Amino acid sequence: MPQYLARIYRPEQGVTQQRVAAPDRQAIAAQLGVPPQHVLDARELDAEAPARPGARRFPLQLFSQELSVLLDAGITLLEALSTLREKESSEPVRQALDAVLDAVRQGQPLSAALRQQPQTFDELVCAIVAANERSGQLATALAQHARYLAWVDKLRSQLIAACVYPAMLLLVGSGVILFLLLYVLPRFAGILEAGNAELPWASRALILFGQQAGAHPGLVLGGVAALVAAGVAAWRHPRLRERAQAALWTLPVLGPRLRVLALARLYRSLAMLLAAGVPGLSALRIARDVVAAPWRAAVGEAAEAVARGERLSEALEAQDLATPVARRMVRVGERSGELAQMLERAAAFHDEEVVRLTELLTRAVNPALMLIMGVLIGGIIVLMYLPIFQLVEQVQ
């Protein structure tokens, strides 16, 4: 039975996206238990062409920024989209813009045109556009969305930059260890065996391992390559990646900082949606797909609490989604009517965690990795040379 990715409207939840198995498109509404007119879009998953390796990602930040500039300059929406399409050289990006242009030419609003391509435009930008395209504030909202994506990219870049040195240290250290085991150790083993010396048990075990590794280097390198491939495959698997992320959050020093960074992204997403005019309940439901995977269930529970009539501050606090600073700022925002501004300030307050996390990696993780690699490489060298020291003592 074909699988469809359906975008449906439910009065209690708003617009949601759901996978469904149905014999044809006409049966999707019956399978989901909604009226046929509430099925906004349905795309057959099997019919979608898989993404080509190396295909360029759609530059969503650049799209929001450039479209905002063009609209702010007084250019009409259709002209602005045509301009963006003409200057683009990447074929996948041009195809996405062509689809948006065709829908707008048919009289559909921009938000509907974007929602027809969920693989390119997420619900966050669709909701922002839908809330502002009739109020004349679309250019301002798109500019704010571009700044949000720039902040996310900057955060990701800082974390990646902080991990580059530990990754290089692991790579170089692993290369040195493999060189010692596959090249140096087998040659030492031949010299020591010719001397008929009595070797310590640790040296014997290491030399035996070196002899086996030197005799079958392809097997050892294949095993290393298999471990790397298994790690990459596990990281690409959504469930395993979520479990790895949740495990990182349980670490004693690193975990709290990662959780605060994830909460800062939640606050900034909610602030942008609320400032764009999206209702609080809808903003929470949209932000659920934006936050880190370990927080999604909690954000969903907070949305249900708000739907039951609870205040946002109470819902966030009940699900452990509010830091002490954010809790007080959200309460002030609820009383003053400036909830979006207070959430933005809470996110800005927690941006300093990026600096603290980088310092932690620099001052704690890097020296720890250097110590571990030094002990491993030094231990191998000492165990290789220990029999030679014994031979020298016997000769003396």
C-alpha positions in Angstrom: 0.0 0.0 0.0 1.5 3.4 -0.9 2.8 5.7 1.8 1.7 9.4 1.7 3.0 12.4 3.6 -0.2 14.3 4.2 -0.6 17.9 5.5 -3.9 18.1 7.3 -5.9 20.7 9.3 -7.4 19.8 12.7 -9.4 22.4 14.6 -7.8 21.5 17.9 -4.2 21.2 16.6 -4.0 23.4 13.5 -2.0 22.3 10.5 0.0 19.1 11.1 2.0 16.7 8.9 1.5 13.0 9.2 2.5 9.8 7.3 -0.4 7.6 6.3 -0.8 4.4 4.3 -3.8 4.5 1.9 -4.7 2.8 -1.4 -5.0 6.2 -3.2 -5.2 9.9 -2.5 -9.0 9.9 -2.1 -8.8 7.4 0.8 -6.4 9.5 2.8 -9.1 11.5 4.6 -10.9 8.4 5.6 -7.7 6.8 6.9 -7.0 9.9 9.0 -10.6 10.4 10.1 -10.9 14.0 8.9 -13.2 15.6 6.3 -11.7 15.6 2.7 -11.4 19.4 2.6 -9.1 19.2 5.7 -6.5 17.3 3.7 -4.4 20.3 2.4 -1.7 18.4 0.6 -0.6 14.8 0.1 2.6 13.6 -1.4 3.4 10.0 -2.3 6.7 9.1 -0.6 7.6 6.3 -2.9 7.2 8.7 -5.9 9.6 11.3 -4.5 13.0 11.2 -6.1 15.8 10.6 -3.5 18.2 13.4 -2.9 21.3 13.1 -5.0 24.6 12.8 -3.1 26.2 16.2 -3.0 23.0 18.0 -3.9 23.0 21.5 -2.6 20.8 22.3 0.4 18.1 24.9 -0.1 19.6 28.2 1.3 16.7 29.1 3.4 18.4 31.8 5.3 19.6 33.5 2.1 16.1 33.1 0.6 14.4 34.8 3.6 17.0 37.6 3.7 17.0 38.4 0.0 13.2 38.2 -0.3 12.9 40.5 2.7 15.2 43.0 1.0 13.3 42.9 -2.3 9.9 43.3 -0.7 11.1 46.1 1.5 12.3 47.9 -1.6 8.7 47.9 -3.0 9.1 45.0 -5.4 6.0 42.9 -5.8 6.1 39.3 -4.5 5.9 37.7 -7.9 8.7 39.9 -9.2 10.8 39.2 -6.1 10.4 35.5 -6.5 11.2 35.7 -10.2 14.4 37.7 -9.4 15.6 35.1 -6.9 14.9 32.4 -9.4 16.8 34.1 -12.2 20.0 34.7 -10.2 20.1 31.1 -8.9 22.5 28.7 -10.6 21.8 25.5 -8.6 19.2 23.3 -10.4 17.5 21.8 -7.3 17.1 25.3 -5.8 15.7 26.6 -9.1 13.2 23.8 -9.2 12.0 24.6 -5.7 11.6 28.3 -6.6 9.8 27.3 -9.8 7.2 25.3 -7.8 6.7 28.3 -5.5 6.3 30.7 -8.5 3.8 28.4 -10.2 1.6 28.3 -7.1 1.8 32.1 -6.6 0.9 32.7 -10.3 -2.2 30.5 -9.8 -3.4 32.9 -7.1 -2.3 30.9 -4.0 -0.8 32.8 -1.0 2.9 32.5 -0.4 2.4 30.4 2.7 0.3 27.8 0.8 3.0 27.7 -1.9 5.7 27.0 0.6 3.6 24.4 2.4 3.4 22.4 -0.8 7.1 21.7 -0.4 7.7 20.4 3.2 11.0 18.9 2.2 12.3 22.4 1.5 10.3 24.8 3.7 9.7 23.8 7.3 6.6 24.7 9.3 8.4 27.5 11.1 8.9 29.7 8.0 5.4 28.7 6.7 3.7 29.8 9.9 5.7 33.1 10.0 4.7 33.9 6.4 1.1 32.9 6.9 0.8 35.2 10.0 2.3 38.2 8.2 1.4 38.1 4.5 -1.9 39.8 5.0 -0.7 42.4 7.5 1.9 43.9 5.3 4.7 42.9 7.6 6.1 40.1 5.6 9.4 41.7 4.8 10.0 42.4 8.6 9.0 38.8 9.5 11.3 37.3 6.9 14.2 39.5 8.0 13.7 38.3 11.6 13.6 34.7 10.3 16.9 35.2 8.5 18.4 36.6 11.7 17.2 33.5 13.6 18.7 31.1 11.0 21.9 33.1 11.1 22.0 32.7 14.9 21.4 28.9 14.6 24.2 28.6 12.0 26.6 30.7 14.2 25.8 28.5 17.2 26.4 25.3 15.1 29.7 26.7 13.7 31.0 27.6 17.1 30.3 24.1 18.4 31.9 22.5 15.4 34.9 24.7 15.6 35.3 23.7 19.3 35.2 20.1 18.3 37.8 20.3 15.4 40.9 20.1 17.6 39.7 17.1 19.7 38.7 15.3 16.4 42.1 16.1 14.9 43.8 14.8 18.1 41.8 11.6 18.0 42.6 11.1 14.2 46.3 11.7 14.6 46.6 9.7 17.8 44.8 6.8 16.2 47.1 7.0 13.1 50.2 6.9 15.3 48.9 3.9 17.2 48.0 2.0 14.0 51.5 2.8 12.7 53.1 1.4 15.8 51.0 -1.8 15.8 51.1 -2.6 12.1 54.7 -1.5 11.2 57.0 -1.0 14.1 55.8 -3.7 16.5 56.1 -6.7 14.1 59.8 -5.7 13.4 60.5 -5.5 17.1 58.9 -8.9 17.6 61.4 -10.5 15.1 64.4 -8.9 16.9 63.2 -10.0 20.4 62.4 -13.5 19.3 65.9 -13.9 17.8 67.3 -13.0 21.1 65.4 -15.8 23.0 64.9 -13.4 25.9 62.3 -13.9 28.6 59.7 -11.3 28.0 57.3 -9.8 30.6 53.7 -11.0 30.1 52.4 -7.5 29.0 55.2 -7.2 26.4 54.4 -10.8 25.2 50.7 -10.0 24.8 51.5 -6.8 22.9 54.0 -8.4 20.6 51.7 -11.3 19.9 49.0 -8.8 18.9 51.5 -6.9 16.8 52.5 -10.1 15.0 48.9 -11.0 14.2 48.2 -7.4 13.1 51.3 -7.3 10.9 50.4 -10.6 9.3 46.9 -9.4 8.4 47.1 -5.6 8.0 44.1 -5.6 5.6 42.0 -7.3 8.2 42.9 -4.7 10.8 42.3 -1.8 8.5 39.1 -3.3 7.3 37.9 -3.6 10.9 38.8 0.0 11.6 37.0 1.1 8.5 33.9 -1.0 9.5 33.9 0.6 12.9 34.0 4.1 11.3 31.3 3.2 8.8 29.1 1.7 11.6 29.5 4.9 13.6 28.5 7.1 10.6 25.5 4.9 9.9 24.5 5.0 13.5 24.7 8.8 13.5 22.6 9.1 10.4 19.9 6.9 12.0 17.4 9.3 13.6 16.6 7.0 16.6 20.2 6.2 17.4 21.2 9.9 17.0 18.5 10.9 19.4 19.7 8.3 22.0 23.3 9.6 21.6 22.1 13.1 22.1 20.2 12.2 25.2 23.2 10.3 26.5 25.3 13.5 26.1 22.8 15.4 28.0 23.3 13.1 31.0 27.0 13.9 31.3 27.8 15.8 34.6 29.4 19.0 33.2 28.7 19.0 29.5 25.1 17.9 29.7 23.6 21.0 31.5 25.3 23.4 29.1 23.9 21.5 26.1 20.4 21.5 27.6 20.6 25.3 28.2 21.6 25.9 24.6 18.6 23.8 23.4 16.3 25.8 25.6 17.8 29.0 24.2 16.8 27.9 20.7 13.3 27.1 22.0 12.9 30.5 23.5 14.1 32.3 20.4 11.8 30.2 18.2 8.8 31.0 20.4 9.8 34.7 20.5 10.0 34.9 16.7 6.6 33.1 16.2 4.8 35.2 18.8 6.3 38.4 17.4 5.0 37.4 14.0 1.5 37.1 15.3 1.3 33.3 15.7 -0.9 32.3 18.7 0.9 30.9 21.7 -0.5 27.4 21.4 0.3 27.1 17.7 3.8 28.5 18.4 4.5 25.8 20.9 3.3 23.1 18.5 5.4 24.5 15.7 8.5 24.8 18.0 8.1 21.2 18.9 9.7 20.2 15.6 12.4 22.8 15.9 13.9 22.0 19.3 16.4 19.2 20.0 14.9 15.7 20.0 15.1 15.0 23.7 12.9 18.1 24.4 10.2 17.4 21.8 8.0 15.2 24.1 8.2 17.9 26.8 7.3 20.7 24.4 4.3 18.6 23.3 3.1 18.2 26.9 3.5 21.9 27.5 1.4 22.6 24.4 -1.3 20.3 25.7 -1.2 22.1 29.1 -1.6 25.5 27.4 -4.5 24.0 25.4 -6.2 23.1 28.8 -5.9 26.8 29.8 -2.7 26.9 31.8 -0.3 29.8 31.5 2.8 29.4 29.3 5.1 30.0 32.3 3.4 27.3 34.3 3.4 24.8 31.4 7.1 25.4 30.7 8.0 25.1 34.4 6.0 21.9 34.8 7.9 20.2 31.9 11.3 21.5 33.2 11.6 23.7 30.1 12.3 27.0 32.0 15.6 28.0 33.6 15.3 30.3 36.6 16.0 33.3 34.4 13.6 32.4 31.7 10.9 31.5 34.3 10.9 35.0 35.7 11.2 36.7 32.4 8.2 34.8 31.0 6.1 35.7 34.0 7.0 39.4 33.5 6.2 39.1 29.8 2.8 37.6 30.6 1.9 40.4 33.0 3.2 43.2 30.7 2.0 41.8 27.4 5.6 41.7 26.0 6.0 37.9 26.1 7.9 37.8 22.7 10.5 40.4 23.9 11.0 38.6 27.2 11.6 35.3 25.5 14.1 36.9 23.2 15.9 38.4 26.2 15.9 35.0 27.9 17.5 33.4 24.8 20.1 36.2 24.6 21.0 35.7 28.2 21.7 32.0 27.6 23.8 32.7 24.5 26.8 33.0 26.9 26.6 29.2 27.4 28.2 28.8 23.9 31.3 30.6 25.2 31.3 28.6 28.4 31.0 25.3 26.4 33.8 26.3 24.1 36.0 27.1 27.1 35.1 23.7 28.6 36.2 21.9 25.5 39.4 23.9 25.3 40.4 23.6 29.0 39.1 20.2 30.0 38.3 17.9 27.0 41.4 18.7 25.0 43.9 18.1 27.8 42.0 14.9 28.8 42.3 13.6 25.2 46.0 14.5 25.1 46.6 12.6 28.3 44.7 9.5 27.1 46.6 9.5 23.8 49.9 10.1 25.5 49.3 7.2 27.9 48.3 4.8 25.1 51.2 5.7 22.8 53.7 5.9 25.6 52.5 2.6 27.0 53.0 0.9 23.7 56.5 2.3 23.3 57.5 1.4 26.9 56.2 -2.2 26.5 58.2 -2.5 23.3 61.4 -1.2 24.8 61.1 -3.0 28.2 62.5 -6.3 26.9 65.5 -4.4 25.4 66.2 -2.8 28.8 66.2 -6.3 30.3 68.6 -7.6 27.7 71.0 -4.7 28.4 70.8 -5.4 32.2 71.6 -9.1 31.5 74.6 -8.2 29.4 75.9 -5.9 32.0 
